[in-house]
Amino acid sequence: MFSTVIPESTISVSPRPGRLERTPGRIKLPIAFLLGSVLALATPGIDMHWAAWCGLAPLIVLTRAATNRSQAFFTGLSFGAGYYAVALSFFFGLYPLSWLGVHDAFAVQLVAGIWLVEILHYSLLFGAFSLAQFCLPMRLGFIPGHKRPYFPFMLSLPFIWIFLQWVLAPSRLFLGSPVSQLAYTQASNLPLIQVASIGGSACIDFIIVAANCALAQIIIEFSDLARRLGQRTDQLNTKIGVVFDIALIALVVASIMSWGNSRLKRIEEEIRPERAARISPQSPPVAVAVIQNNISIEEEKFNTVSINELIGRLKGLTDDLGSTMVILPEGTINSDQSAPHLLKDYLRDLADKQKKEILVGIIEPRKDNKYINGVRIFSPANPKDDIYAKQLLTPVGESLPFVLNQVKQKSDAKNFEIKSFDASTKTKLVDSVFGDIGIAISNEVIYPKLMADRARRGASLFVVAANLGWFHNSSLNRQLLACATLRAVENKRYLILATNTGISSVIDPAGVVSSRSYPLKRGVLLDTVQFIYSKTPFTKLRWL
């Protein structure tokens, strides 16, 4: 008998490790941090919008090159830390804290500590994103597989991102007030953001993340940086397939931009004053005046401006404006100025004498030694003086005042009062003679569902009152403006943003900022708005 020796060779069924997988974690984590800070260049205030379309792809590649779950999570955490270190740099606008009686040396440490805590807080979202990517068995393309790997790369990662950034991040469980989602980086890209009227701002995030996934696929397939993904369900050659995917994404974006341009033209035609008055005679264009009184946080807390001087300032700003509606920012009337014959009575008399509607931010005391942060309307046609009370309190600042009490104990601010606020449990619209107004105070404009709920209940105009004096002239004013722009587009409503120190603005239903103020200037912004009653698909679909 003859025997044949069959040579044996080891054949690996797993993808060959890439160069990044052989790179130590101590090198990859700093790289992830730096690349995260590049993505943050797209945030409002820096405005390098293009970075959003390619800046997330490096994280996806680095996560693909992770060797275990722990490395994947910390890669995402490090990338997120780089991103939020830049995006949340507006926290340094809190300095100085002299109005709290905090010495400058301690104030720097306190502000830096808040900044670092918030960086870690929000970076957990990036860590969870990377961990989910590492754990899910994914294959190239858009089509899922019936056997492992199951999940399509081009759909799975955008859906994971949407859940983390638009479901978890704004939830009360997470204690978040997120102003740095990718959608806001595109606030000035008017044709693109029109899609928010259908799927909300999360839809914009989905498109941006899908574009980054397509770019990451190209990098993975055409380089040896990371393990390649599984075969495609559509049986296309992997290299041809990834080119097809990025071409498909480009086609989708081009189609959205084309549709967005046509929607812009259509809305521009609809809101022309002469056409609007003809289509909806019961809601003619309304002249509005937005008062930016520019009272610094130091003037407010140290009471360096007397009530008489404050009334004198407002008289100079509000007399003979010729507008039908006047908007004043959050906290214009504090608890001391609600007494008889002071600022509250002055504004009520002004509304009666000049036949104007005045909406003003007010801090009002309640019987249980608590306060409400609200917006009150003074109207000749509405003697009740309706008031909207804030629903979502600012985390820590309003909802956890004991933290501020701890700061007070270490300061010299003997006369500084820590107020405890009550949150309203129901949505209330303010009744104007022209229609119902949906109010948001400060951070409430960040939450798409909150604003859409107001539109569903009949709000035909949005007014956002904010006091950004706490943050001095930081990038927060540009980020809040970007949030307001998306809320206007989502619900096809005029939105008036009234801030104490700027930027105040009037935004039309297509997201065009028709007028805006300069920050840290005192003055009046004059414009025209309309009360709009139609509802967008986003407004109607509660689950979005």
C-alpha positions in Angstrom: 0.0 0.0 0.0 1.1 3.5 -0.7 0.4 6.4 1.6 0.2 10.0 0.5 1.2 12.7 2.9 -1.1 15.7 2.5 0.6 18.9 3.5 -1.3 21.0 6.0 -1.4 24.7 6.2 -3.2 27.1 8.6 -5.9 29.2 6.9 -7.4 32.0 9.0 -11.1 32.6 8.5 -10.9 35.9 10.3 -9.8 39.2 8.6 -6.1 40.0 8.8 -5.4 42.5 11.5 -4.6 46.0 10.3 -1.8 48.3 11.2 -3.9 50.3 13.8 -4.7 47.0 15.6 -1.0 46.5 16.2 -0.6 50.1 17.5 -0.5 50.3 21.3 -3.5 51.9 22.9 -1.4 54.6 24.6 -0.8 56.0 21.1 -4.3 55.5 19.7 -6.1 57.3 22.5 -4.3 60.7 22.1 -4.8 60.4 18.3 -8.5 59.8 19.0 -8.6 62.9 21.2 -7.0 65.1 18.5 -9.3 63.8 15.8 -12.3 64.5 18.0 -11.2 68.1 18.3 -11.1 68.3 14.5 -14.7 67.2 14.3 -15.6 70.0 16.8 -14.4 72.6 14.3 -17.8 72.3 12.7 -19.7 73.5 15.7 -21.5 76.9 15.6 -19.0 79.6 16.6 -16.2 78.1 14.7 -18.3 77.2 11.6 -16.1 74.9 9.6 -19.2 73.1 8.4 -17.4 70.6 6.2 -15.7 68.9 9.1 -19.0 67.3 10.1 -19.1 65.4 6.8 -15.7 63.6 7.3 -14.8 64.2 11.0 -16.6 61.2 12.4 -15.1 58.7 10.0 -11.7 58.5 11.9 -13.6 57.3 15.0 -15.3 54.6 13.0 -12.0 53.4 11.6 -10.2 53.5 15.0 -13.1 51.6 16.6 -12.9 48.9 13.9 -9.2 48.6 14.8 -9.9 48.1 18.5 -8.7 44.8 19.9 -11.3 44.4 22.7 -14.4 46.0 24.2 -12.5 48.1 26.7 -10.2 49.6 24.0 -13.3 50.3 21.8 -15.1 52.1 24.6 -12.1 54.2 25.7 -11.3 55.1 22.0 -14.8 56.5 21.8 -14.5 58.2 25.1 -11.2 59.8 24.1 -12.6 61.0 20.8 -15.6 62.4 22.5 -13.4 64.2 25.0 -11.6 65.9 22.2 -14.9 66.9 20.5 -16.6 68.3 23.7 -13.4 70.0 24.9 -13.9 72.4 22.0 -17.7 72.3 21.6 -18.3 73.0 25.3 -15.6 75.6 25.6 -18.4 78.1 26.2 -18.4 77.1 29.8 -15.3 79.3 30.2 -17.6 82.2 29.6 -18.9 81.7 33.1 -15.6 83.3 34.3 -15.3 85.6 36.2 -17.6 84.6 39.1 -17.2 87.9 41.0 -21.0 88.2 41.1 -20.9 85.1 43.3 -18.2 86.6 45.5 -15.8 83.9 44.3 -12.2 84.8 44.2 -10.7 84.6 40.7 -8.2 81.9 41.6 -11.0 79.6 42.9 -13.3 80.7 40.0 -10.9 79.4 37.4 -10.7 76.1 39.1 -14.5 75.9 39.5 -15.2 76.7 35.9 -12.5 74.3 34.7 -14.0 71.6 36.9 -17.5 72.2 35.5 -16.1 72.0 32.0 -14.2 68.8 32.7 -17.2 67.1 34.3 -19.4 68.0 31.3 -16.8 66.7 28.9 -16.8 63.4 30.7 -20.6 63.4 30.9 -21.2 63.8 27.2 -18.2 61.8 26.1 -20.0 58.7 27.5 -22.2 59.0 24.4 -19.2 58.5 22.1 -17.9 55.7 24.2 -21.3 53.9 24.0 -21.3 54.5 20.2 -17.9 52.9 19.8 -18.7 50.0 22.1 -21.9 49.2 20.1 -20.0 49.3 16.9 -17.4 46.9 18.2 -19.9 44.4 19.6 -22.4 44.3 16.7 -21.5 41.8 13.8 -21.7 44.1 10.8 -21.2 43.7 7.0 -20.7 46.2 4.3 -23.5 48.1 2.6 -27.2 48.8 3.4 -28.7 45.3 3.3 -28.8 43.0 6.4 -27.6 39.4 6.2 -29.6 36.3 7.2 -26.5 34.8 8.9 -23.6 36.3 10.8 -22.6 39.1 10.4 -26.2 40.3 10.3 -26.2 44.1 10.6 -25.7 46.5 7.6 -22.9 48.9 8.4 -24.4 51.9 6.5 -27.7 51.7 8.5 -26.7 50.3 11.9 -24.3 53.0 12.9 -26.5 56.0 12.0 -29.4 54.4 14.0 -27.2 53.8 17.0 -26.0 57.5 16.8 -29.6 58.7 16.6 -30.6 56.7 19.6 -27.7 58.0 21.7 -27.8 61.7 20.6 -31.5 62.3 20.1 -33.2 59.9 22.5 -30.8 59.3 25.4 -28.9 62.7 25.4 -32.0 64.9 25.8 -33.6 62.6 28.3 -34.1 63.6 32.0 -32.3 60.4 33.0 -29.1 61.6 31.3 -29.5 65.2 32.8 -28.5 66.6 29.4 -29.1 69.9 27.6 -27.3 68.9 24.4 -26.5 71.9 22.1 -23.7 70.2 20.1 -25.3 67.6 17.9 -24.0 67.4 14.3 -27.3 68.7 12.8 -26.6 72.2 14.3 -23.3 72.4 12.4 -25.4 72.7 9.2 -27.8 75.5 10.4 -26.6 77.8 7.7 -26.9 75.2 5.0 -30.5 76.1 4.2 -31.3 73.7 1.4 -30.1 70.7 3.5 -31.9 71.6 6.7 -35.3 71.7 5.0 -35.4 67.9 5.4 -35.9 68.6 9.2 -39.5 69.5 8.4 -40.0 65.8 7.5 -37.8 63.9 9.9 -36.5 66.4 12.3 -33.0 67.4 13.1 -32.2 63.7 13.8 -32.7 63.1 10.1 -29.9 65.5 9.3 -27.7 63.7 11.8 -28.6 60.4 10.1 -27.5 61.6 6.7 -24.2 63.1 8.1 -23.3 59.9 10.0 -24.2 57.8 6.9 -21.8 59.9 4.8 -19.1 59.3 7.5 -19.8 55.6 7.4 -19.4 55.5 3.6 -16.1 57.4 3.9 -14.9 55.0 6.7 -15.8 52.0 4.4 -13.5 53.4 1.7 -10.7 53.9 4.2 -11.1 50.3 5.6 -11.3 48.6 2.2 -8.6 50.5 0.4 -6.0 50.5 3.2 -4.6 48.1 5.7 -5.4 50.3 8.7 -8.1 48.0 10.2 -9.7 44.6 9.7 -12.0 44.6 6.7 -15.7 44.2 7.1 -17.8 41.1 6.1 -18.9 40.4 2.6 -21.8 42.3 1.1 -25.3 40.7 1.0 -25.8 42.2 -2.5 -22.8 40.1 -3.7 -21.0 43.1 -5.1 -17.2 43.2 -5.1 -16.3 44.9 -1.8 -14.2 47.6 -3.4 -16.8 48.4 -6.1 -19.5 48.2 -3.4 -18.1 50.8 -1.1 -17.7 53.2 -4.1 -21.4 52.5 -4.9 -22.4 53.3 -1.3 -20.6 56.7 -1.2 -22.1 57.5 -4.7 -25.6 56.6 -3.4 -25.1 58.8 -0.3 -23.9 61.7 -2.6 -27.0 61.2 -4.8 -29.3 61.3 -1.7 -27.7 64.5 -0.4 -27.9 66.1 -3.9 -31.6 65.2 -4.1 -32.3 66.6 -0.6 -30.5 69.8 -1.5 -32.5 70.1 -4.8 -35.8 69.6 -2.9 -34.6 72.0 -0.2 -34.0 74.7 -2.7 -37.5 74.3 -4.2 -39.0 74.4 -0.6 -37.1 77.6 0.2 -38.5 79.3 -2.9 -42.0 78.1 -2.1 -41.9 79.4 1.5 -40.3 82.7 0.4 -43.3 83.1 -1.9 -45.8 82.1 0.8 -44.6 84.6 3.4 -44.4 87.6 1.1 -46.6 90.1 3.1 -49.0 90.9 0.3 -49.5 87.2 -0.5 -49.7 86.2 3.2 -52.5 88.8 3.9 -54.4 87.6 0.9 -54.1 83.8 1.8 -54.8 84.3 5.5 -56.6 87.6 6.2 -57.2 86.7 9.8 -53.4 86.7 10.4 -51.7 89.6 8.7 -48.0 90.4 9.1 -47.2 91.7 12.6 -44.5 94.2 13.4 -42.4 93.1 16.3 -39.7 94.8 18.4 -37.2 92.6 20.3 -35.6 94.5 23.2 -32.0 93.6 24.0 -31.3 95.5 27.3 -27.8 94.1 27.7 -27.7 93.9 31.5 -24.6 91.9 32.6 -24.8 89.2 35.2 -22.7 91.4 37.5 -25.1 94.3 37.2 -28.1 92.0 37.8 -26.7 90.2 40.9 -24.9 93.1 42.5 -28.0 95.4 41.9 -25.7 98.1 40.5 -28.5 99.3 38.3 -31.3 100.7 40.3 -34.9 99.9 39.4 -35.6 103.5 38.4 -32.5 103.5 36.1 -33.7 100.2 34.6 -37.1 101.6 33.9 -35.5 104.6 32.4 -33.5 102.4 30.0 -36.6 100.5 29.0 -38.5 103.7 28.4 -35.8 104.8 26.0 -35.9 101.4 24.2 -39.7 101.0 24.1 -41.1 104.4 23.5 -42.5 105.2 20.0 -41.4 101.9 18.4 -44.4 101.7 16.0 -44.5 97.9 16.5 -47.5 95.9 17.5 -45.7 93.4 19.7 -42.7 93.9 22.0 -40.6 91.0 23.3 -38.3 91.3 26.3 -35.8 88.5 27.4 -35.8 86.0 30.2 -35.7 87.4 33.7 -36.3 91.1 32.7 -38.6 91.4 35.7 -37.2 89.7 38.8 -39.0 89.1 42.0 -38.2 92.5 43.5 -39.6 94.4 40.5 -43.0 92.7 40.7 -44.0 95.0 43.5 -46.6 97.7 42.8 -45.5 100.8 40.8 -42.3 99.2 39.6 -41.3 97.5 36.3 -44.2 95.1 36.1 -46.7 97.9 36.4 -44.8 100.1 34.0 -45.0 97.5 31.3 -48.6 96.8 31.9 -49.4 100.5 31.6 -47.3 100.7 28.5 -49.3 97.9 26.8 -52.6 99.6 27.7 -51.6 103.2 26.6 -49.8 102.3 23.4 -52.1 99.4 22.5 -49.2 96.9 22.3 -48.8 93.3 23.3 -45.7 92.9 25.5 -44.2 89.5 26.3 -41.6 89.7 29.1 -39.5 87.2 31.0 -40.4 87.3 34.7 -39.3 85.6 37.9 -42.3 85.3 40.1 -42.5 84.1 43.7 -45.0 81.4 44.8 -46.6 80.8 48.2 -44.3 77.9 49.1 -41.1 80.0 49.0 -40.4 78.8 45.5 -40.3 80.7 42.2 -41.3 80.2 38.6 -39.2 81.2 35.6 -41.9 82.4 33.1 -42.9 84.7 30.3 -46.0 86.9 30.9 -48.0 88.7 28.3 -49.5 92.2 28.9 -52.2 92.7 26.3 -55.0 95.4 26.1 -57.3 92.6 24.8 -56.3 90.1 27.6 -56.7 91.6 31.1 -55.8 88.2 32.6 -52.1 88.7 31.8 -51.4 85.1 30.8 -48.2 83.5 32.0 -46.2 80.6 30.7 -44.1 78.8 33.4 -40.9 76.9 32.4 -41.3 73.1 32.1 -37.7 71.8 31.8 -35.5 73.4 34.3 -31.8 73.9 33.6 -29.9 70.9 35.1 -28.0 71.9 38.3 -28.7 75.7 37.9 -32.4 75.5 38.5 -33.2 71.9 39.3 -30.4 71.2 41.8 -29.9 74.5 43.6 -28.1 72.9 46.5 -25.0 72.7 44.2 -25.0 76.5 44.0 -25.5 76.7 47.8 -22.3 74.8 48.2 -20.5 77.4 46.0 -22.1 80.2 48.1 -20.7 78.8 51.3 -17.2 79.2 49.9 -17.8 82.7 48.6 -18.3 86.2 50.1 -21.6 86.8 48.4 -23.6 87.3 51.6 -26.6 88.9 49.8 -26.8 86.4 47.0 -30.0 84.5 47.1 -30.3 80.9 45.7 -33.8 80.5 44.3 -35.6 77.2 44.2 -37.7 76.8 41.1 -40.9 74.9 40.4 -41.4 73.3 36.9 -44.7 73.4 35.2 -46.2 70.0 34.6 -48.2 71.0 31.5 -47.8 72.8 28.2 -49.4 76.2 28.2 -49.7 78.5 25.2 -49.9 82.2 25.6 -53.0 83.8 24.1 -52.3 86.7 21.7 -54.9 88.6 19.7 -53.2 87.2 16.5 -53.1 83.6 17.7 -51.5 81.3 20.2 -47.8 81.7 20.9 -45.6 78.8 21.9 -43.0 79.9 24.5 -39.6 78.4 25.3 -37.3 79.7 28.0 -33.5 79.3 27.6 -32.5 75.6 27.3 -36.1 74.5 26.3 -35.4 75.4 22.7 -32.9 72.5 22.6 -35.7 69.9 22.8 -37.4 69.3 19.4 -40.3 67.3 20.9 -41.1 70.1 23.3 -41.4 72.7 20.5 -43.3 70.3 18.2 -45.8 69.7 21.0 -46.5 73.4 21.2 -47.1 73.5 17.4 -49.4 70.5 17.6 -51.5 72.2 20.3 -52.0 75.2 18.1 -49.0 77.5 18.5 -48.7 79.6 15.3 -45.6 81.6 16.5 -42.6 80.6 18.6 -41.0 83.0 21.1 -37.8 82.0 22.9 -36.6 84.1 25.9 -33.1 83.6 27.2 -30.6 85.2 29.5 -27.1 84.4 28.3 -25.4 87.0 30.5 -24.2 84.1 32.7 -21.8 83.0 29.9 -20.7 86.5 28.9 -19.7 86.6 25.2 -19.1 82.9 24.6 -20.0 80.7 21.7 -23.2 79.6 23.4 -25.1 82.4 21.8 -24.2 81.0 18.3 -25.1 77.5 19.4 -28.5 78.6 20.7 -29.2 80.4 17.5 -28.4 77.2 15.5 -30.9 75.3 17.8 -33.5 78.0 17.2 -33.0 77.8 13.5 -33.7 74.1 13.4 -36.8 74.4 15.6 -38.2 77.0 13.1 -37.6 74.7 10.1 -39.0 71.6 11.8 -42.3 73.2 12.5 -42.5 75.8 9.8 -42.9 78.7 12.2 -41.5 82.1 12.7 -39.3 82.1 15.7 -38.3 85.1 17.8 -35.2 84.7 19.9 -34.9 87.4 22.6 -31.8 87.3 24.7 -30.5 89.7 27.3 -27.0 90.2 25.9 -27.4 88.8 22.3 -27.6 87.2 19.9 -31.3 88.2 19.5 -32.9 87.3 16.1 -36.0 86.7 14.0 -36.0 83.5 12.0 -38.5 82.7 9.3 -40.1 79.3 8.7 -37.4 78.3 6.2 -34.6 78.9 8.7 -33.5 82.2 7.2 -32.3 84.6 10.0 -34.0 87.7 8.7 -32.6 89.9 11.3 -30.1 89.5 14.2 -28.5 91.7 16.8 -24.9 92.3 17.8 -23.8 90.6 21.1 -23.2 92.8 24.1 -25.0 95.8 22.6 -28.1 97.6 23.9 -30.8 98.2 21.3 -34.0 97.2 19.5 -34.4 94.6 16.8 -37.3 95.5 14.5 -38.9 93.0 12.1 -42.1 91.5 10.8 -43.5 88.0 11.6 -46.6 86.0 10.7 -48.7 83.6 12.6 -48.7 80.3 10.6 -51.3 77.6 11.1 -50.2 74.7 8.8 -48.3 71.7 10.3 -45.3 69.9 8.9 -44.9 66.1 8.8 -42.5 66.4 11.7 -45.0 68.3 13.8 -47.7 65.8 13.2 -45.6 62.6 13.9 -45.4 62.5 17.7 -43.0 59.6 17.8 -40.3 61.7 15.9 
